[in-house]
Amino acid sequence: MRKNFLLILIIIIITIGFLFIKVNAENNTDLKKGAIMPERKILIAYYSYSGNTKYIAEKIQKITKGDLFEIKTVKTYPKNYNEVVEEAKKEKNNDYRPELQSKVENINEYNIVFIGTPVWWYTMAPAVKSFISENDLKGKIIIPFCTHGGGGASSTFIDMAKLLPYSKVLKGIEIYERGNASTDKDINIWIENLDI
Ligand SMILES: Cc1cc2nc3c(=O)[nH]c(=O)nc-3n(C[C@H](O)[C@H](O)[C@H](O)COP(=O)(O)O)c2cc1C
C-alpha cells in the first residue's frame, strides 16, 4: 500500500516536471520568433552598367535570400567605354541625378537595404544617388557594396553615408570587377560579421 502510494507520487512529480519543461520550451521559441527579434526583410538594390555589380548582387541575394532590385535609368548610357566615362565625369561634376525607370513600391516593408554600385569617378554611380534621394531609407540599416576597376572603393562608402544621415550605414565590401577565387568566402565572412 505504502509502496503503491510512493510510486504514484513519483509518477505525478515526473509528469508535472515534464509539463513544466515543455511549456517553458514553447514560450522560449515564441520569444525567438517574434517578441524580441524583429523580423528581417532584406532588399538588395544595385546599379550595374556592365554586369559586375549585378553579378555580386546576385551572390548576396543567394546568401541573404533578400529581394533583388535593379536600379535602371530612363536614358541609356553610351555603349562605348570612353564615351560613358566622359558622360559620367560631367554628371559627377554637376552632381546630376538621372531619372530612374521605377521606384521600390514597398520600400517601407524593408528594414535592411544592401546598396550596390560600380565605382564611377571615385564615387557611386549617379543612378545610385537618384535611388537614395527617391526612396525613403530613414531608420533603415544600409549595407553598401561596390565593384571597381582597380582603384578600390575610393570615396564611395563615405559619400553614400553622407547621403544617408538618418540611416545606420554598416561596413561595406569592395570587390575588384567580379572578384576572384576567394570572393564567395569573403562575401560570406563580411555578411556574417555584419551581425544583422
Ligand atoms: C564611367 C566609369 C567610371 C569609372 N571610374 C572608376 C574609378 O574611379 N575607379 C575604379 O577603380 N574603377 C572605375 N571604373 C571601373 C568600374 O568601377 C568597374 O569596371 C566596375 O566593376 C563596373 O561595374 P558594373 O559592371 O556593374 O558596371 C569606372 C567605369 C566607368 C564606366
The ligand as an SDF file (V2000), in Angstrom:
LIG
                    3D

 31 33  0  0  0  0  0  0  0  0999 V2000
   32.1880   55.8310  -66.0630 C   0  0  0  0  0  0  0  0  0  0  0  0
   33.1260   54.9120  -65.3580 C   0  0  0  0  0  0  0  0  0  0  0  0
   33.9360   55.3920  -64.3600 C   0  0  0  0  0  0  0  0  0  0  0  0
   34.7810   54.5270  -63.6400 C   0  0  0  0  0  0  0  0  0  0  0  0
   35.5330   55.0300  -62.6320 N   0  0  0  0  0  0  0  0  0  0  0  0
   36.3020   54.1670  -61.8740 C   0  0  0  0  0  0  0  0  0  0  0  0
   37.0490   54.6440  -60.7660 C   0  0  0  0  0  0  0  0  0  0  0  0
   37.0360   55.8260  -60.4090 O   0  0  0  0  0  0  0  0  0  0  0  0
   37.7980   53.7440  -60.0680 N   0  0  0  0  0  0  0  0  0  0  0  0
   37.8510   52.4220  -60.4200 C   0  0  0  0  0  0  0  0  0  0  0  0
   38.5330   51.6430  -59.7670 O   0  0  0  0  0  0  0  0  0  0  0  0
   37.1180   51.9390  -61.4570 N   0  0  0  0  0  0  0  0  0  0  0  0
   36.3470   52.7730  -62.1940 C   0  0  0  0  0  0  0  0  0  0  0  0
   35.5950   52.2800  -63.2420 N   0  0  0  0  0  0  0  0  0  0  0  0
   35.5460   50.8160  -63.4540 C   0  0  0  0  0  0  0  0  0  0  0  0
   34.2950   50.2090  -62.8170 C   0  0  0  0  0  0  0  0  0  0  0  0
   34.1430   50.6450  -61.4790 O   0  0  0  0  0  0  0  0  0  0  0  0
   34.3580   48.6800  -62.7720 C   0  0  0  0  0  0  0  0  0  0  0  0
   34.6040   48.1570  -64.0500 O   0  0  0  0  0  0  0  0  0  0  0  0
   33.0700   48.1050  -62.2040 C   0  0  0  0  0  0  0  0  0  0  0  0
   33.2910   46.7800  -61.7840 O   0  0  0  0  0  0  0  0  0  0  0  0
   31.9450   48.1180  -63.1930 C   0  0  0  0  0  0  0  0  0  0  0  0
   30.7800   47.6040  -62.6200 O   0  0  0  0  0  0  0  0  0  0  0  0
   29.4860   47.2530  -63.4870 P   0  0  0  0  0  0  0  0  0  0  0  0
   29.8940   46.1450  -64.4580 O   0  0  0  0  0  0  0  0  0  0  0  0
   28.4980   46.7620  -62.5060 O   0  0  0  0  0  0  0  0  0  0  0  0
   29.0410   48.4600  -64.1990 O   0  0  0  0  0  0  0  0  0  0  0  0
   34.8010   53.1430  -63.9750 C   0  0  0  0  0  0  0  0  0  0  0  0
   33.9870   52.6720  -65.0030 C   0  0  0  0  0  0  0  0  0  0  0  0
   33.1700   53.5320  -65.7010 C   0  0  0  0  0  0  0  0  0  0  0  0
   32.2940   53.0090  -66.8040 C   0  0  0  0  0  0  0  0  0  0  0  0
  1  2  1  0
  2  3  1  0
  2 30  2  0
  3  4  2  0
  4  5  1  0
  4 28  1  0
  5  6  2  0
  6  7  1  0
  6 13  1  0
  7  8  2  0
  7  9  1  0
  9 10  1  0
 10 11  2  0
 10 12  1  0
 12 13  2  0
 13 14  1  0
 14 15  1  0
 14 28  1  0
 15 16  1  0
 16 17  1  0
 16 18  1  0
 18 19  1  0
 18 20  1  0
 20 21  1  0
 20 22  1  0
 22 23  1  0
 23 24  1  0
 24 25  2  0
 24 26  1  0
 24 27  1  0
 28 29  2  0
 29 30  1  0
 30 31  1  0
M  END
$$$$
